[in-house]
Amino acid sequence: MGDPKTMSPLSTRLATPADANNAVEVLRRSIRELCEADHQRDEPTLERWLRNKTPEHFNAWCENPDQRVFVAELGAVVVGVAALHRSGEIRLCYVHPNFTGAGVGRALLLALEAQALAFSLTELKLESSLTARHFYERCGFTSAGQPTPKFGRVSGYPYRKPLAPSSAAGSAAHGLDR
């Protein structure tokens, strides 16, 4: 991975099959290294969480007509991955551990919000990890209920965010994607 200070500006785009290996590396490293509060280094829990983080699954997610998968790049380096289902559910939003705090997660959420508006959605929903809860709250999501057990030591924390027709465009215009 490169130094974010010397790389091209951050951008987001729809993922392609050519992104599979790099995107899966981001997913797996993010879960292993950033989500320790969730998995507590419990190998059976990690194995369950990482089981579908493979190039084959990634390509299937990209090919699903009811889902859009995005990558964030600094230069030509994939530093984040996110996915939105047509139902309004954010199914992925992960940042490479070397690029936390660089605006990657926020840029991905803005891309998902723009896609949600293109899907004519009025709300986003997700189940956050314990690790990501404060990030989503800073980005305008509010708690939508009690945590539910997922697998192993991991729980899902439900969140929702209403969308205004100009929310994604307005946020991008104000530089919140950096």
GROMACS elastic network, one bead per residue, 0.5 to 0.9 nm:
[ bonds ]
;  ai    aj funct       b0    kb
    1     4     6  0.87554   500
    1    77     6  0.72098   500
    1    79     6  0.86558   500
    1    98     6  0.77284   500
    2     5     6  0.86494   500
    2     6     6  0.76977   500
    2     7     6  0.70195   500
    2    74     6  0.86118   500
    2    77     6  0.78549   500
    3     6     6  0.56464   500
    3     7     6  0.64790   500
    3    98     6  0.88875   500
    4     7     6  0.52301   500
    4     8     6  0.80186   500
    4     9     6  0.86964   500
    4    74     6  0.70846   500
    4    98     6  0.88980   500
    4    99     6  0.74361   500
    4   102     6  0.78950   500
    5     8     6  0.84351   500
    7    10     6  0.84705   500
    7    74     6  0.59790   500
    7    75     6  0.55899   500
    7    76     6  0.88605   500
    7    77     6  0.89911   500
    8    11     6  0.87730   500
    8    73     6  0.86801   500
    8    74     6  0.55605   500
    8    76     6  0.82419   500
    9    73     6  0.81719   500
    9    74     6  0.58175   500
    9    75     6  0.66359   500
    9   178     6  0.89078   500
   10    72     6  0.68719   500
   10    73     6  0.56436   500
   10    75     6  0.71677   500
   10   102     6  0.87771   500
   10   103     6  0.81215   500
   10   104     6  0.73410   500
   10   107     6  0.79948   500
   10   177     6  0.86012   500
   10   178     6  0.73442   500
   11    71     6  0.83814   500
   11    72     6  0.56007   500
   11    73     6  0.53327   500
   11    74     6  0.65928   500
   11    75     6  0.81403   500
   11   104     6  0.86237   500
   11   107     6  0.75371   500
   11   108     6  0.88616   500
   12    15     6  0.89201   500
   12    70     6  0.66026   500
   12    71     6  0.56181   500
   12    73     6  0.61657   500
   12    74     6  0.89894   500
   12    80     6  0.87898   500
   12   104     6  0.88252   500
   12   107     6  0.69294   500
   12   108     6  0.66260   500
   12   111     6  0.68600   500
   13    69     6  0.85420   500
   13    70     6  0.54569   500
   13    71     6  0.57112   500
   13    72     6  0.66722   500
   13    73     6  0.82018   500
   13   111     6  0.78970   500
   14    62     6  0.86444   500
   14    68     6  0.70553   500
   14    69     6  0.58436   500
   14    71     6  0.62991   500
   14    72     6  0.89299   500
   15    18     6  0.80306   500
   15    19     6  0.62801   500
   15    20     6  0.82485   500
   15    23     6  0.87175   500
   15    62     6  0.68132   500
   15    68     6  0.80707   500
   15    69     6  0.55024   500
   15    71     6  0.55142   500
   15    72     6  0.89516   500
   15    81     6  0.84045   500
   16    19     6  0.54865   500
   16    20     6  0.73071   500
   16    59     6  0.76750   500
   16    62     6  0.68161   500
   16    63     6  0.89559   500
   16    69     6  0.83825   500
   16    70     6  0.86138   500
   16    71     6  0.88941   500
   17    20     6  0.53810   500
   17    21     6  0.86619   500
   17    55     6  0.82706   500
   17    58     6  0.78517   500
   17    59     6  0.55863   500
   17    62     6  0.73656   500
   17    63     6  0.88481   500
   18    21     6  0.75604   500
   18    22     6  0.85350   500
   18    59     6  0.89961   500
   19    22     6  0.56022   500
   19    23     6  0.57313   500
   19    24     6  0.83436   500
   19    55     6  0.86921   500
   19    58     6  0.88093   500
   19    59     6  0.88219   500
   19    71     6  0.80889   500
   19    78     6  0.77396   500
   20    23     6  0.51908   500
   20    24     6  0.59588   500
   20    25     6  0.85145   500
   20    54     6  0.78841   500
   20    56     6  0.78855   500
   20    57     6  0.88669   500
   20    58     6  0.59748   500
   20    59     6  0.65589   500
   21    24     6  0.52555   500
   21    25     6  0.62406   500
   21    26     6  0.87991   500
   21    54     6  0.78845   500
   21    55     6  0.57635   500
   21    58     6  0.87312   500
   22    25     6  0.50828   500
   22    26     6  0.63853   500
   22    27     6  0.88037   500
   22    55     6  0.88988   500
   22    77     6  0.81834   500
   22    78     6  0.62623   500
   22    79     6  0.84720   500
   23    26     6  0.50841   500
   23    27     6  0.63022   500
   23    28     6  0.87000   500
   23    55     6  0.81684   500
   23    58     6  0.79392   500
   23    71     6  0.73496   500
   23    78     6  0.64785   500
   23    79     6  0.78288   500
   23    80     6  0.71783   500
   23    81     6  0.62575   500
   24    28     6  0.60364   500
   24    29     6  0.84135   500
   24    53     6  0.58697   500
   24    54     6  0.59486   500
   24    55     6  0.62800   500
   24    58     6  0.72024   500
   24    81     6  0.85765   500
   25    28     6  0.52321   500
   25    29     6  0.59606   500
   25    30     6  0.82861   500
   25    53     6  0.85501   500
   25    54     6  0.87794   500
   25    96     6  0.82452   500
   26    29     6  0.53395   500
   26    30     6  0.58772   500
   26    31     6  0.84970   500
   26    78     6  0.76037   500
   26    79     6  0.65416   500
   26    80     6  0.63899   500
   26    81     6  0.72344   500
   26    94     6  0.71358   500
   26    95     6  0.65060   500
   26    97     6  0.79310   500
   27    30     6  0.52619   500
   27    31     6  0.62102   500
   27    32     6  0.86166   500
   27    50     6  0.83515   500
   27    53     6  0.67911   500
   27    80     6  0.79101   500
   27    81     6  0.71496   500
   27    92     6  0.87548   500
   27    93     6  0.86532   500
   27    94     6  0.59951   500
   27    95     6  0.73822   500
   27    96     6  0.73210   500
   28    31     6  0.52903   500
   28    32     6  0.60922   500
   28    33     6  0.84100   500
   28    50     6  0.64815   500
   28    53     6  0.66870   500
   28    54     6  0.88782   500
   28    96     6  0.88779   500
   29    32     6  0.50940   500
   29    33     6  0.56668   500
   29    34     6  0.76461   500
   29    95     6  0.87535   500
   29    96     6  0.65823   500
   29    97     6  0.68143   500
   30    33     6  0.53776   500
   30    34     6  0.51730   500
   30    35     6  0.68585   500
   30    94     6  0.62802   500
   30    95     6  0.60876   500
   30    96     6  0.54394   500
   30    97     6  0.56222   500
   31    34     6  0.56951   500
   31    35     6  0.50432   500
   31    36     6  0.75517   500
   31    38     6  0.89445   500
   31    39     6  0.84606   500
   31    46     6  0.80898   500
   31    49     6  0.80098   500
   31    50     6  0.78212   500
   31    94     6  0.79775   500
   32    35     6  0.61053   500
   32    36     6  0.66176   500
   32    39     6  0.81873   500
   32    41     6  0.79602   500
   32    46     6  0.73927   500
   32    50     6  0.87555   500
   33    36     6  0.63544   500
   33    97     6  0.67397   500
   34    37     6  0.80153   500
   34    95     6  0.89204   500
   34    96     6  0.87266   500
   34    97     6  0.64831   500
   34   131     6  0.73477   500
   35    38     6  0.53474   500
   35    39     6  0.64921   500
   35    40     6  0.80281   500
   35   129     6  0.76316   500
   35   130     6  0.78153   500
   35   131     6  0.56600   500
   35   132     6  0.82547   500
   36    39     6  0.51886   500
   36    41     6  0.60839   500
   36    42     6  0.89384   500
   36   131     6  0.79349   500
   37    40     6  0.54071   500
   37    41     6  0.84196   500
   37   129     6  0.89228   500
   37   130     6  0.68726   500
   37   131     6  0.63259   500
   38    41     6  0.84457   500
   38   129     6  0.66869   500
   38   130     6  0.59102   500
   38   131     6  0.66694   500
   38   153     6  0.65766   500
   38   154     6  0.53814   500
   38   155     6  0.75285   500
   39    42     6  0.56898   500
   39    43     6  0.80820   500
   39    45     6  0.59758   500
   39    46     6  0.62326   500
   39    49     6  0.86845   500
   39   152     6  0.76679   500
   39   153     6  0.56727   500
   39   154     6  0.59676   500
   40    43     6  0.87148   500
   40    45     6  0.85237   500
   40    46     6  0.88446   500
   40   153     6  0.74344   500
   40   154     6  0.89323   500
   41    44     6  0.89397   500
   41    45     6  0.79671   500
   41    46     6  0.71969   500
   42    45     6  0.54112   500
   42    46     6  0.62299   500
   42    47     6  0.86850   500
   42   152     6  0.80769   500
   42   153     6  0.76967   500
   43    47     6  0.59456   500
   43    48     6  0.86069   500
   44    47     6  0.50613   500
   44    48     6  0.63445   500
   44    49     6  0.87147   500
   44   152     6  0.69245   500
   45    48     6  0.52791   500
   45    49     6  0.62624   500
   45    50     6  0.86400   500
   45   151     6  0.66356   500
   45   153     6  0.62412   500
   45   154     6  0.73152   500
   46    49     6  0.50523   500
   46    50     6  0.59554   500
   46    51     6  0.82544   500
   46   152     6  0.82537   500
   47    50     6  0.52550   500
   47    51     6  0.57607   500
   48    51     6  0.52068   500
   48    52     6  0.80847   500
   48   151     6  0.72418   500
   48   152     6  0.77801   500
   49    52     6  0.73330   500
   49    53     6  0.79201   500
   49   151     6  0.79119   500
   49   152     6  0.88773   500
   49   154     6  0.86786   500
   50    53     6  0.51194   500
   50    54     6  0.80570   500
   51    54     6  0.74108   500
   52    55     6  0.87929   500
   52    56     6  0.84632   500
   52    57     6  0.59626   500
   52    58     6  0.81903   500
   53    56     6  0.83564   500
   53    57     6  0.64693   500
   53    58     6  0.69236   500
   54    57     6  0.52962   500
   54    58     6  0.61078   500
   54    59     6  0.86427   500
   55    59     6  0.61060   500
   55    60     6  0.85785   500
   56    59     6  0.52656   500
   56    60     6  0.63114   500
   56    61     6  0.87541   500
   57    61     6  0.61781   500
   57    62     6  0.86492   500
   58    61     6  0.50977   500
   58    62     6  0.63255   500
   58    63     6  0.87270   500
   58    69     6  0.87490   500
   59    63     6  0.61568   500
   59    64     6  0.87048   500
   60    63     6  0.50331   500
   60    64     6  0.62154   500
   61    64     6  0.53179   500
   61    65     6  0.87525   500
   61    67     6  0.69212   500
   61    68     6  0.77961   500
   61    69     6  0.70184   500
   61    83     6  0.81686   500
   62    65     6  0.79604   500
   62    67     6  0.70721   500
   62    68     6  0.64737   500
   62    69     6  0.57132   500
   62    70     6  0.87884   500
   62    83     6  0.87264   500
   63    66     6  0.87538   500
   63    67     6  0.79392   500
   63    68     6  0.85673   500
   64    67     6  0.54557   500
   64    68     6  0.77049   500
   65    68     6  0.76473   500
   65    86     6  0.87695   500
   66    84     6  0.85681   500
   66    85     6  0.58264   500
   66    86     6  0.51879   500
   66    87     6  0.81715   500
   67    83     6  0.68585   500
   67    84     6  0.55740   500
   67    86     6  0.57952   500
   67    87     6  0.88079   500
   68    82     6  0.84170   500
   68    83     6  0.56003   500
   68    84     6  0.53991   500
   68    85     6  0.65540   500
   68    86     6  0.80539   500
   68   112     6  0.83077   500
   68   115     6  0.78181   500
   69    81     6  0.72993   500
   69    82     6  0.57438   500
   69    84     6  0.65393   500
   69    85     6  0.87761   500
   69    92     6  0.83879   500
   69   112     6  0.87535   500
   70    80     6  0.82130   500
   70    81     6  0.57599   500
   70    82     6  0.52275   500
   70    83     6  0.61107   500
   70    84     6  0.85401   500
   70   108     6  0.71826   500
   70   111     6  0.75682   500
   70   112     6  0.79397   500
   71    78     6  0.63775   500
   71    79     6  0.73782   500
   71    80     6  0.54881   500
   71    82     6  0.64366   500
   71    83     6  0.88229   500
   71   108     6  0.73875   500
   72    77     6  0.82645   500
   72    78     6  0.57659   500
   72    79     6  0.56052   500
   72    81     6  0.63138   500
   72    82     6  0.83777   500
   72    95     6  0.85858   500
   72   104     6  0.65231   500
   72   105     6  0.84277   500
   72   107     6  0.73796   500
   72   108     6  0.64805   500
   73    76     6  0.59537   500
   73    77     6  0.52076   500
   73    79     6  0.54612   500
   73    80     6  0.70189   500
   73   104     6  0.83060   500
   74    77     6  0.53468   500
   74    78     6  0.67436   500
   74    79     6  0.67897   500
   75    78     6  0.82621   500
   78    81     6  0.78757   500
   78    96     6  0.83076   500
   79    94     6  0.86077   500
   79    95     6  0.59346   500
   79    96     6  0.51372   500
   79    97     6  0.85567   500
   79    98     6  0.82810   500
   79    99     6  0.67240   500
   79   104     6  0.72221   500
   80    93     6  0.73779   500
   80    94     6  0.55454   500
   80    96     6  0.58651   500
   80    99     6  0.85063   500
   80   104     6  0.63580   500
   80   105     6  0.70701   500
   80   108     6  0.74276   500
   81    92     6  0.68261   500
   81    93     6  0.56725   500
   81    94     6  0.53499   500
   81    95     6  0.66137   500
   81    96     6  0.86671   500
   81   105     6  0.85560   500
   81   108     6  0.73351   500
   82    90     6  0.75707   500
   82    91     6  0.72282   500
   82    94     6  0.63625   500
   82    95     6  0.87981   500
   82   105     6  0.85563   500
   82   108     6  0.62785   500
   82   109     6  0.78013   500
   82   111     6  0.88548   500
   82   112     6  0.76460   500
   83    89     6  0.85028   500
   83    90     6  0.58394   500
   83    91     6  0.53079   500
   83    93     6  0.66917   500
   83   108     6  0.89333   500
   83   112     6  0.73451   500
   84    87     6  0.81233   500
   84    88     6  0.65276   500
   84    89     6  0.58191   500
   84    91     6  0.58077   500
   84    92     6  0.73065   500
   84   112     6  0.62685   500
   84   113     6  0.89502   500
   84   115     6  0.78724   500
   84   116     6  0.76606   500
   84   124     6  0.88781   500
   85    88     6  0.56194   500
   85    89     6  0.53093   500
   85    90     6  0.63799   500
   85    91     6  0.69162   500
   85   116     6  0.86791   500
   86    89     6  0.72485   500
   86   116     6  0.74588   500
   86   119     6  0.65304   500
   86   121     6  0.81279   500
   87    90     6  0.88801   500
   87   116     6  0.89691   500
   87   119     6  0.88375   500
   87   121     6  0.79397   500
   87   124     6  0.84648   500
   87   125     6  0.88363   500
   88   116     6  0.66026   500
   88   119     6  0.85302   500
   88   121     6  0.65554   500
   88   122     6  0.82876   500
   88   123     6  0.64041   500
   88   125     6  0.60053   500
   88   126     6  0.83297   500
   89   123     6  0.88567   500
   89   124     6  0.59586   500
   89   126     6  0.54321   500
   89   127     6  0.85358   500
   90    93     6  0.73651   500
   90   112     6  0.78734   500
   90   124     6  0.69479   500
   90   125     6  0.61592   500
   90   126     6  0.51199   500
   90   127     6  0.79626   500
   91   126     6  0.68341   500
   91   127     6  0.80785   500
   92   126     6  0.88315   500
   93   105     6  0.69335   500
   93   108     6  0.72575   500
   93   109     6  0.77855   500
   94   104     6  0.88323   500
   94   105     6  0.70067   500
   94   108     6  0.88741   500
   95    98     6  0.82926   500
   95    99     6  0.66897   500
   95   100     6  0.64304   500
   95   104     6  0.65551   500
   95   105     6  0.62390   500
   96    99     6  0.55456   500
   96   100     6  0.68572   500
   96   104     6  0.88105   500
   97   100     6  0.57732   500
   99   102     6  0.56282   500
   99   103     6  0.82288   500
   99   104     6  0.71547   500
  100   103     6  0.73845   500
  100   104     6  0.70950   500
  100   105     6  0.78849   500
  101   104     6  0.73878   500
  101   105     6  0.82992   500
  102   105     6  0.81536   500
  102   106     6  0.89156   500
  102   178     6  0.69476   500
  103   106     6  0.53036   500
  103   107     6  0.60500   500
  103   108     6  0.86412   500
  103   176     6  0.81156   500
  103   177     6  0.61789   500
  104   107     6  0.51335   500
  104   108     6  0.62396   500
  104   109     6  0.87038   500
  104   177     6  0.77199   500
  104   178     6  0.73129   500
  105   108     6  0.51083   500
  105   109     6  0.62261   500
  105   110     6  0.86857   500
  105   135     6  0.83852   500
  105   177     6  0.85803   500
  106   109     6  0.50460   500
  106   110     6  0.62161   500
  106   111     6  0.86888   500
  106   135     6  0.86899   500
  106   139     6  0.73382   500
  106   176     6  0.72563   500
  106   177     6  0.55695   500
  106   178     6  0.73253   500
  107   110     6  0.51285   500
  107   111     6  0.63548   500
  107   112     6  0.87309   500
  107   172     6  0.84886   500
  107   176     6  0.77358   500
  107   178     6  0.66562   500
  108   111     6  0.50718   500
  108   112     6  0.62389   500
  108   113     6  0.86266   500
  108   177     6  0.81472   500
  109   113     6  0.60410   500
  109   114     6  0.85574   500
  109   139     6  0.83117   500
  109   168     6  0.87424   500
  109   177     6  0.85585   500
  110   114     6  0.61753   500
  110   115     6  0.85678   500
  110   167     6  0.87270   500
  110   168     6  0.55580   500
  110   169     6  0.82094   500
  110   171     6  0.74492   500
  110   172     6  0.71528   500
  110   176     6  0.85584   500
  110   177     6  0.68042   500
  111   114     6  0.51735   500
  111   115     6  0.62367   500
  111   116     6  0.85922   500
  111   168     6  0.76218   500
  112   116     6  0.60023   500
  112   117     6  0.86169   500
  112   124     6  0.89233   500
  112   168     6  0.85372   500
  113   117     6  0.62652   500
  113   118     6  0.86146   500
  113   124     6  0.77888   500
  113   163     6  0.76012   500
  113   167     6  0.76491   500
  113   168     6  0.55033   500
  113   169     6  0.88669   500
  114   117     6  0.51883   500
  114   118     6  0.63269   500
  114   119     6  0.87269   500
  114   166     6  0.89803   500
  114   167     6  0.82224   500
  114   168     6  0.53301   500
  114   169     6  0.72305   500
  115   119     6  0.61877   500
  115   120     6  0.85955   500
  115   121     6  0.87982   500
  116   120     6  0.62858   500
  116   121     6  0.52642   500
  116   122     6  0.76769   500
  116   123     6  0.79349   500
  116   124     6  0.75161   500
  116   163     6  0.84147   500
  117   121     6  0.54316   500
  117   122     6  0.72365   500
  117   163     6  0.77678   500
  117   164     6  0.84789   500
  117   165     6  0.66393   500
  117   166     6  0.86941   500
  117   167     6  0.89767   500
  117   168     6  0.81719   500
  118   121     6  0.75363   500
  120   165     6  0.88479   500
  121   124     6  0.76235   500
  121   163     6  0.75302   500
  122   161     6  0.86651   500
  122   162     6  0.58980   500
  122   164     6  0.69204   500
  122   165     6  0.79893   500
  123   160     6  0.68942   500
  123   161     6  0.55463   500
  123   163     6  0.51862   500
  123   164     6  0.85842   500
  124   141     6  0.85293   500
  124   159     6  0.82929   500
  124   160     6  0.55867   500
  124   161     6  0.51509   500
  124   162     6  0.63851   500
  124   163     6  0.72284   500
  125   141     6  0.83926   500
  125   144     6  0.87645   500
  125   158     6  0.73124   500
  125   159     6  0.56146   500
  125   161     6  0.64497   500
  125   162     6  0.87978   500
  126   156     6  0.86768   500
  126   157     6  0.79390   500
  126   158     6  0.58044   500
  126   159     6  0.54027   500
  126   160     6  0.65830   500
  127   147     6  0.85409   500
  127   148     6  0.89872   500
  127   155     6  0.86261   500
  127   159     6  0.61571   500
  127   160     6  0.89290   500
  128   131     6  0.78206   500
  128   132     6  0.59951   500
  128   133     6  0.58844   500
  128   136     6  0.78835   500
  128   155     6  0.83360   500
  128   156     6  0.54978   500
  128   158     6  0.62868   500
  128   159     6  0.70556   500
  129   132     6  0.53903   500
  129   133     6  0.64237   500
  129   154     6  0.74608   500
  129   155     6  0.67267   500
  129   156     6  0.56770   500
  129   157     6  0.63342   500
  130   133     6  0.55865   500
  130   134     6  0.84852   500
  130   154     6  0.82168   500
  130   155     6  0.74125   500
  130   156     6  0.75300   500
  130   157     6  0.70994   500
  131   134     6  0.75596   500
  131   135     6  0.83684   500
  132   135     6  0.52703   500
  132   136     6  0.64105   500
  132   137     6  0.87670   500
  133   136     6  0.53523   500
  133   137     6  0.62554   500
  133   138     6  0.87381   500
  133   143     6  0.89330   500
  133   157     6  0.76018   500
  133   159     6  0.86896   500
  134   137     6  0.50008   500
  134   138     6  0.61391   500
  134   139     6  0.86051   500
  135   138     6  0.51977   500
  135   139     6  0.63852   500
  135   141     6  0.89090   500
  136   140     6  0.65250   500
  136   141     6  0.53967   500
  136   142     6  0.78835   500
  136   159     6  0.80327   500
  137   140     6  0.52916   500
  137   142     6  0.60548   500
  137   143     6  0.80632   500
  137   159     6  0.85750   500
  138   141     6  0.73163   500
  139   161     6  0.89484   500
  140   160     6  0.86356   500
  140   161     6  0.64091   500
  140   162     6  0.87263   500
  141   144     6  0.89797   500
  141   159     6  0.58943   500
  141   160     6  0.53366   500
  141   162     6  0.81365   500
  142   158     6  0.85109   500
  142   159     6  0.53510   500
  142   160     6  0.55405   500
  142   161     6  0.64073   500
  143   146     6  0.81614   500
  143   157     6  0.74606   500
  143   158     6  0.60200   500
  143   160     6  0.66023   500
  144   157     6  0.79736   500
  144   158     6  0.51659   500
  144   160     6  0.60962   500
  145   148     6  0.89137   500
  145   157     6  0.74369   500
  145   158     6  0.59005   500
  145   159     6  0.76062   500
  146   156     6  0.86983   500
  146   157     6  0.66669   500
  146   158     6  0.70718   500
  147   155     6  0.60361   500
  147   156     6  0.53445   500
  147   158     6  0.65553   500
  148   154     6  0.87828   500
  148   155     6  0.53534   500
  148   156     6  0.52516   500
  148   157     6  0.66705   500
  148   158     6  0.81698   500
  149   152     6  0.81068   500
  149   153     6  0.77956   500
  149   154     6  0.63489   500
  149   156     6  0.63178   500
  150   153     6  0.77893   500
  150   154     6  0.55265   500
  150   156     6  0.61197   500
  151   154     6  0.54766   500
  151   155     6  0.71423   500
  152   155     6  0.84306   500
  163   166     6  0.80901   500
  163   167     6  0.62658   500
  163   168     6  0.82717   500
  164   167     6  0.51135   500
  164   168     6  0.81896   500
  165   168     6  0.77621   500
  165   169     6  0.84346   500
  166   169     6  0.53827   500
  166   170     6  0.56444   500
  166   171     6  0.83510   500
  167   170     6  0.51482   500
  167   171     6  0.60438   500
  167   172     6  0.85810   500
  168   171     6  0.52494   500
  168   172     6  0.62251   500
  168   173     6  0.85806   500
  169   172     6  0.52106   500
  169   173     6  0.60916   500
  169   174     6  0.87056   500
  170   173     6  0.50505   500
  170   174     6  0.63120   500
  170   175     6  0.88941   500
  170   176     6  0.89771   500
  171   174     6  0.52038   500
  171   175     6  0.65612   500
  171   176     6  0.54833   500
  171   177     6  0.72056   500
  172   175     6  0.52358   500
  172   176     6  0.56838   500
  172   177     6  0.57062   500
  172   178     6  0.87808   500
  173   176     6  0.76367   500
  173   177     6  0.87185   500
  174   177     6  0.82211   500
  175   178     6  0.61133   500
